[in-house]
Amino acid sequence: MAYSALEPHEVPPRMTGEVAAIPGEPGRYEAFLPSPSVQNHAANLGFLPDGALSCVWFGGTMEGMGDISVYMSRLEPGTSRWSDPEKMSDDREKSEQNPLIFTAPDGRVWLLFTSQTSGNQDGAVVKRRISADGGKSFGPADVLCDIPGTFVRQPVVVNGAGNWLLPVFRCVSQPGRRWTGDVDRAAVLISRDEGKSWTMEEVPDSIGAVHMNIVPSGGDAMVAFYRNRFATNVLSSRSQNGGLHWTPPEPVDLPNNNSSIQAVRLKNGAIAMVYNHSNASTSDARRHSLYDEIEGEGGEVSGTSGEAIASARPAVWGVPRAPLSLAFSTDNGRSFPRRIDLDTGDGFCLSNNSKDSLNREFSYPSIVEDGEGRLHIAYTYFRRAIKYVRLEPEFFEATR
């Protein structure tokens, strides 16, 4: 069943964190997470060692601004309300974005996020904070990767040999131009010493493939899915050696609008992906870049520049970010024949303005499965709030 969007003014009063059943929809529960920020975006879910479900995201006035910081909220086991958020970063000169939580094999909890000036993603670095008490408190922030233009979005994966795989994407600008995403590409940061040091391995022929999302397939086999800067299809590549090397990305049978996706391997072996079921062929809405509204705030044209690529295609921005859909694959990600729409609306994203309620996107989903087979999903709602949805097994029985 598809769910119609609220009116923008209806969202803030619902940001209480209370998880409630949806009348007439058995097995569906929802909440809007509390936040002090007018803009909230890029949620990532993760279970903490004590069983609490954590959600991290970034909030402030507008993506790219210096007041954008990372926030974290928790849903404790047996409770029905998300906690008031804790601010996890506070560099007033930087926009701190795209956080993720990783519980390491030794039980330490890592918080990773990016840090950049204004809209200059090609100057971003990756920072980390580490918790030794299960995510209750975190140490100071330091830099995990100082290669300019390195961005994170998706979870860390540990392969069978114990290597840590952190999927990243490289934001690269062409000489003399601001970053617009035209020649971004995928890579994996690999640690063979439990996060003490990292090496970068690029994914071949991956221009336009970003937000690499690694899903183990059993043994040394892995599949990865990607957002597509050119707004055509979700992309996919494969590894047969524990994620150390990858095939070039190729399209799968799901559209992509140059917005984030996330997939997870379920306990029944299927892959579940949350994404926007739209692409450039479904709308002619376009904007110049992600940071149209703040260009000029950052001073220098770019943080770093790559080589000129004469044949570079322009990244496509502005395709509506709706509907927000959930699809399933039973052939290891080669096809996704079953689809459920979780939220529907016009998905307007030609502006990032949350203060004036101009944005109406559903985007940047995160998905995890718990030990009871329930799916937990969080995503951006109008760039005003983070929405949480829990789907019980009976929900899927009712929607077959």
C-alpha positions in Angstrom: 0.0 0.0 0.0 1.3 3.5 -0.8 1.2 6.2 1.8 0.3 9.8 0.9 2.5 12.6 2.1 1.6 14.9 4.9 1.4 18.7 4.4 4.6 20.4 5.4 3.1 22.1 8.5 1.9 18.7 9.8 5.4 17.3 10.2 7.0 19.3 13.1 4.2 18.5 15.6 4.8 14.8 14.9 8.5 14.9 15.8 8.0 13.4 19.2 9.9 10.1 18.7 6.8 8.1 19.8 6.5 4.8 17.8 2.9 4.1 17.0 0.9 1.4 15.1 -0.7 2.6 11.9 -4.5 1.9 12.1 -5.7 -0.5 9.5 -2.2 -1.6 8.6 -1.3 -4.6 10.6 2.5 -4.8 11.3 3.4 -1.3 10.4 4.7 1.2 13.0 6.0 4.7 12.5 7.7 7.6 14.3 9.2 10.9 13.5 12.5 11.4 15.4 12.8 14.4 17.6 15.4 17.0 16.5 16.3 20.6 17.4 17.2 21.3 13.7 15.0 22.7 10.9 16.8 20.4 8.4 17.4 16.7 9.1 18.9 14.4 6.5 20.9 11.2 5.7 19.8 8.8 8.4 21.8 5.6 9.1 20.6 2.8 11.5 22.7 0.4 13.5 22.3 -1.9 16.5 24.4 -1.2 19.5 25.9 -4.0 21.7 23.1 -3.7 24.3 20.5 -4.2 21.6 19.4 -0.6 21.3 18.7 0.6 17.8 20.7 3.8 17.0 19.9 6.3 14.3 22.5 9.0 13.2 21.9 11.8 10.8 22.9 15.4 10.1 21.0 18.5 11.0 21.2 22.3 10.9 19.8 24.9 8.6 20.8 23.6 5.2 23.2 21.0 3.9 26.7 22.5 3.4 26.2 25.3 6.0 28.6 25.6 8.9 25.9 24.7 11.4 25.3 21.3 10.0 26.2 18.7 12.7 25.8 15.0 13.4 23.0 13.9 15.7 22.3 10.5 17.4 19.1 9.1 18.9 18.4 5.7 20.4 15.4 3.3 20.7 16.2 1.3 23.7 15.0 -2.4 23.9 11.4 -2.7 25.1 10.6 1.0 24.7 8.4 2.8 22.2 10.1 6.3 22.1 13.2 7.4 20.4 15.5 9.4 22.8 16.1 13.1 22.5 19.1 13.5 20.1 22.6 14.1 21.2 24.8 16.3 19.1 27.8 14.2 18.1 29.9 16.8 16.2 30.3 20.6 16.5 32.9 22.1 14.2 31.3 25.5 13.4 33.5 26.0 10.4 32.5 22.8 8.7 29.4 21.0 7.4 29.6 17.6 9.0 27.5 15.0 7.0 26.6 11.4 6.2 27.2 9.7 9.5 27.2 6.0 10.1 27.5 3.7 13.1 29.8 0.6 13.1 30.0 -1.9 15.9 33.4 -3.5 15.6 34.1 -7.2 16.3 35.8 -6.1 19.6 32.6 -4.4 20.7 33.8 -0.8 20.3 31.3 1.4 18.5 32.6 3.7 15.7 30.9 6.9 14.5 32.1 8.0 11.1 31.1 11.1 9.2 32.4 13.6 6.6 33.6 17.2 7.1 33.7 19.8 4.4 33.6 23.6 3.8 30.3 24.9 2.3 29.4 22.9 -0.8 32.9 21.8 -1.6 32.5 18.0 -1.4 35.8 17.7 -3.2 37.6 19.0 -0.1 35.8 16.7 2.4 37.7 14.4 4.8 36.4 11.5 6.9 36.3 11.8 10.7 35.7 9.3 13.4 34.8 9.0 17.1 35.1 5.8 19.0 33.1 4.5 22.0 34.5 1.9 24.4 31.2 1.6 26.4 28.8 0.4 23.8 27.9 3.7 22.3 27.0 5.5 25.6 29.9 8.0 25.3 32.4 8.7 22.6 36.0 9.9 22.5 37.2 13.0 20.6 37.0 13.3 16.9 40.0 12.7 14.7 40.6 12.2 11.0 40.3 8.7 9.6 41.0 9.6 6.0 42.5 12.9 4.9 42.4 12.3 1.2 40.4 15.4 0.0 37.1 14.5 -1.5 36.6 11.2 0.3 32.9 10.7 1.3 31.2 7.9 3.3 27.5 6.9 3.4 27.2 3.1 3.7 28.1 0.7 6.6 31.4 -1.0 7.2 31.6 -4.7 6.4 34.0 -7.2 7.9 35.0 -10.0 5.5 35.8 -13.6 6.4 39.5 -12.8 6.8 38.7 -10.1 9.3 39.5 -7.2 7.0 37.3 -4.1 7.5 35.8 -2.8 4.3 34.6 0.9 4.3 32.9 1.8 1.0 33.6 5.4 0.0 33.2 7.6 -3.0 35.6 10.1 -4.3 34.2 13.5 -5.0 36.4 15.0 -7.7 36.1 18.4 -9.5 37.5 19.3 -12.9 40.0 22.1 -13.0 38.6 25.6 -12.5 35.1 24.4 -11.7 33.1 23.8 -8.5 32.3 20.3 -7.6 29.1 19.0 -9.3 29.5 15.3 -9.1 30.3 14.8 -12.8 33.3 12.6 -12.3 32.8 11.0 -8.9 33.8 7.4 -8.5 33.7 4.5 -6.1 36.5 3.0 -3.9 36.9 0.9 -0.8 39.0 1.8 2.2 40.5 -1.5 3.6 41.9 -2.0 7.0 43.8 -5.2 7.8 44.6 -4.1 11.4 41.2 -3.4 12.9 41.0 0.2 11.9 44.5 1.3 12.8 45.5 2.0 9.1 43.7 2.0 5.8 44.5 1.6 2.1 42.3 2.7 -0.7 41.3 0.4 -3.6 39.3 2.0 -6.4 36.4 0.3 -8.2 37.3 0.1 -11.9 35.3 2.0 -14.5 33.1 3.5 -11.7 32.6 7.1 -12.8 29.1 8.0 -11.7 28.8 5.2 -9.2 28.6 6.4 -5.7 27.3 5.4 -2.2 28.7 1.9 -2.7 26.7 -0.5 -0.5 28.4 -3.8 0.1 26.2 -6.9 0.8 28.0 -10.2 1.6 26.8 -13.2 -0.5 28.5 -16.1 1.4 32.1 -17.1 1.5 34.3 -14.6 -0.3 31.5 -13.5 -2.6 30.0 -10.1 -2.3 27.6 -7.9 -4.3 27.6 -4.1 -4.1 24.9 -1.6 -5.2 25.4 2.1 -6.1 23.6 5.3 -6.5 23.9 6.6 -10.1 25.0 10.2 -10.7 23.4 10.1 -14.1 20.0 9.2 -12.8 19.3 6.1 -14.9 19.5 2.9 -12.9 20.8 1.5 -9.7 24.2 0.0 -10.4 25.8 -3.2 -9.2 29.2 -4.9 -9.1 30.6 -8.1 -7.6 33.6 -9.4 -5.8 34.9 -13.0 -5.4 37.8 -12.3 -3.1 36.2 -10.8 0.1 35.6 -7.3 -1.3 39.3 -6.5 -2.1 38.6 -6.2 -5.8 35.4 -5.5 -7.7 34.0 -5.8 -11.2 32.9 -2.6 -13.0 29.4 -1.4 -12.0 26.6 -2.4 -14.3 22.8 -1.4 -14.2 20.2 -3.5 -12.5 16.4 -3.4 -13.1 15.7 -0.6 -10.6 15.6 3.1 -11.6 17.7 5.6 -9.7 17.3 9.4 -9.6 20.8 10.2 -8.3 19.7 9.7 -4.7 20.9 7.3 -2.1 19.8 3.6 -1.8 20.5 1.0 0.9 20.2 -2.8 0.8 20.6 -5.5 3.4 20.8 -9.3 3.2 17.9 -10.8 5.1 18.0 -13.9 7.2 16.0 -15.8 4.6 18.7 -15.1 2.0 16.8 -12.4 0.0 18.1 -8.9 -0.5 15.8 -6.0 0.5 16.6 -2.5 -0.9 15.0 0.8 -0.1 15.3 3.4 -2.9 13.3 6.0 -5.0 11.5 4.4 -7.8 12.2 7.2 -10.3 14.9 8.4 -12.7 15.6 11.0 -15.3 13.2 9.5 -17.8 10.2 10.0 -15.4 10.6 13.8 -14.9 12.3 16.7 -16.6 12.9 18.6 -13.3 16.5 19.7 -13.1 18.8 21.8 -11.0 22.4 22.8 -11.6 23.9 21.1 -8.5 23.2 20.0 -5.0 24.4 23.2 -3.5 22.8 25.8 -5.9 21.4 27.8 -2.9 24.8 28.3 -1.1 27.3 28.5 -4.0 29.7 31.3 -3.3 29.7 30.7 0.4 32.9 28.7 0.4 35.4 31.2 -1.1 37.7 29.1 -3.3 36.3 27.4 -6.4 37.1 23.9 -5.1 39.0 22.0 -2.5 41.0 19.8 -4.9 40.8 19.2 -8.6 41.4 16.1 -10.7 42.4 15.8 -14.3 40.1 17.3 -17.0 37.9 14.7 -18.6 36.7 16.0 -21.9 34.0 13.3 -22.3 32.5 13.7 -18.8 28.8 13.5 -18.7 27.0 16.0 -16.4 25.6 14.6 -13.2 21.8 14.9 -13.1 20.3 16.7 -10.2 16.6 17.6 -9.3 14.8 14.4 -10.3 11.9 14.0 -7.8 12.8 11.9 -4.8 9.6 9.9 -4.6 8.1 7.4 -4.2 10.2 5.8 -1.4 10.0 2.1 -2.2 11.1 -1.3 -0.8 12.1 -4.0 -3.3 13.2 -7.6 -2.9 15.6 -9.9 -4.8 15.8 -13.6 -4.4 18.6 -14.1 -7.1 21.4 -12.2 -5.2 20.6 -8.8 -6.6 20.3 -9.6 -10.3 16.6 -8.7 -10.3 14.1 -7.1 -7.9 10.6 -8.2 -9.0 8.7 -7.4 -5.8 8.1 -3.8 -4.8 6.2 -2.0 -2.1 5.9 1.8 -1.9 6.4 3.1 1.6 5.7 6.8 1.0 4.3 8.6 -2.0 4.2 12.3 -3.0 5.6 14.7 -5.6 9.2 14.4 -4.1 10.1 18.0 -5.0 13.8 18.5 -4.5 14.7 21.5 -6.6 15.4 23.3 -3.3 17.0 22.1 -0.1 15.2 24.8 1.9 13.6 23.3 4.9 13.0 26.6 6.8 10.4 27.6 4.3 9.1 24.1 3.7 10.0 24.1 0.1 11.5 20.6 -0.1 9.2 17.5 -0.2 11.6 14.6 -0.8 11.7 11.1 0.7 15.3 10.1 0.5 18.5 8.6 1.9 17.0 5.4 3.4 18.6 3.0 5.8 17.4 -0.5 6.5 18.3 -3.2 9.1 16.7 -6.5 10.1 16.5 -7.6 13.7 16.6 -11.1 15.2 12.8 -11.5 15.0 12.7 -10.8 11.3 11.4 -7.2 11.6 12.6 -4.6 9.2 13.6 -1.2 10.6 13.8 1.7 8.0 14.7 5.3 8.5 14.7 8.1 5.9 14.5 11.8 5.2 11.0 13.3 5.1 10.8 16.7 3.4 14.4 17.4 4.7 12.5 18.4 7.8 12.5 15.2 9.8 13.8 11.7 10.0 11.0 9.2 9.7 11.2 5.7 11.2 9.2 2.7 10.0 9.1 -0.7 11.5 7.6 -3.6 9.4 6.6 -6.7 11.3 6.4 -10.1 9.4 2.6 -9.9 9.3 2.9 -6.7 7.3 4.4 -8.6 4.4 1.8 -11.3 4.7 -0.9 -8.7 4.3 0.7 -7.1 1.3 1.3 -10.2 -0.8 
